């Protein structure tokens, strides 16, 4: 006669682990969206400049646009932000 041991909390622990992974994944997604929003214009302009250079065209305009958007992003990053400036952009 064999006695089987039941572990009553095993299912809950697996569910808790899955929930933690979902929360971490959501936080990473939010951080990625924020980074793309902040630096998206710079990246697009940089890639456009590289594509123009590869095709043999002058990329001065795209490079200048990338520099301008990077400067704008840096200006926004340098601003002091807190709860009192929540509605002010």
ABEGO torsion letter per residue (X at the ends): XBBBBBBAAAAAAAAAAAAAAAAAAAAAAAAAAAAAAAAAAAAAAAAAAAAAAAAGBBAAAAAAAAAAAAAAAAAAAABBBBAAAAABX
